[in-house]
Amino acid sequence: MSGRLVILPKKTYCPWNPSNVERVRRDERLERERIEKEQRLVEEEDRRRKSNCRNQSDAGRQTCPEEQEVHVNLFPEAEGAEKMLFHGGGVNGIDVTVEKSENKGVLPIPLGGKEAKTRKSGKLPFYMRPRHDGCSQ
């Protein structure tokens, strides 16, 4: 022996205990059966729904919602701002007009707020100006 204490067999959760091994195998088998049963139920429900849709479409009714592609708009504000830009509006008080042939898909909105406006005028922000105090960088 190695001289160490082997107290694990005395614990109720010992993995070497045959009853614990059997309990783990039984739990894994039950979980597999539960998952397979859920999958069968989902597949049966899908088949039933598809057959109902086919029957309705054969009768001349609308197609099923699963067969129609539905667009989900996650960013309605951005879409509204884009429409405003392309139709001659402005964003945040900045009048921006874009011709449709120019910069397709790119919004010409200056980012950075006040600094973007000052950069256009040629004025540098404080962190880009050279130092005059005699310190070297």
N, C-alpha and C positions, 0 to 999 in steps of 0.2 A: 504494500500500500504506500501511498504517498505521504502519509503522516498527517494529512489534513482531516478535518472533521467532515464527515459525509452525513449531513442532517437532512438533505433533500428528500430521501425516501420516507421520512417521518412526517412530511408536510402533506396536507390534503390535496394540494395542487401539483404534486409530483408528476412529471411527464412520463416517468417510467412505470407508474402504476397501471396495470392492465385495465382497471375500471375507468381511469381517466382517459386512456387511449381510446377505449370504446366510446366514451362520452363525446370526445372530440370528433371521432368519425361519424357518429350519429348526428351531431349538430351540423357538420359539413354536408352530410347527405340531405338533411331536412332543408337546409338553406338552398342547395342546388335544386331540389324539387320545387321549392317555393318560387325561385326565379324562373324555372321552366314553365310553371303554371301561369305566372304573370305574362310571360312572353306569348304563350298560347292564347291567353285571353285577349291580349292586344292584337295579335294577328287575326283572330276571329272577328273582333270588332272592326278592324280595317277591311276585311273581306266583306262583311255585312254592309258597311258603309259604301264601299265601292259598288256592290251589286245594287244597292238602293239608288245610287247616283246613275248607274247605267239604265235602270228601269225608268227613272224620271226623264233622262235625256231621250230615251226611246219614245216616251209619251209626248215629247215636244216641249217639255219644260226647260227651265234654265239648267245650265251645267252646274255641277257641284262646286262649292267654294274651294275644295282641295285642287280641282283642276284649273281654277283661275289663278293667275299670278296677281298677288296683292302687293302693292308698294307701301311699305311702312316708312313714313317720313320721321326720322329721328331728330332732325334739326330744322324745324319749321322757321325759326328766326333767321337762320343763315340763308335759307332758301328765299325768304322774303327780302332780306338785304341784297342778295344777288339780283333778284328781279328788279329792285329799285335802282341798282347801279346800271344795269343794262338798259333800263328804260329812261335814263336821264335823271335819276334822283341823286341824293347824296347820303353820306353816312356820317353821323356825329358832327354835323355842321360843315363837313368838307364837301364841296361840290365836285363830284367826280363823274365824268361822262366817258363812256367807252364806246368806240365803234365796234360793230360786230366782227369785222374782219381783223381787228387789231387785238392781240393778246387774248385769244380765245381761252376761256377757262381760268384765267388769272385775274384776280381782283386787285386793282391798282390802289389799294388802301395803304397809306403810309403808316407803318407800325412805329410805335415809340412815342406817340403823342407830340408833346411840345418839342422834344429833341429832334424829331424828324422834320418839323417845320423849320427849326433853326439851321439844321444841316443843309436844307435846300437853299437857304439864304446865304450860305457860305460861312456862317458863324460856327466855330468848333465848340463842342462841349468842354467842360472844365478838365475832364480826364484825358483829353486828347491834345490839350495845349502844352507847349514846351514849358519846362520849369525855368524861372528866372532868378531863383533864390541862391544859386551857386551850388546846389546839390546835384550830384550826378546820379543818373538812374542805374 
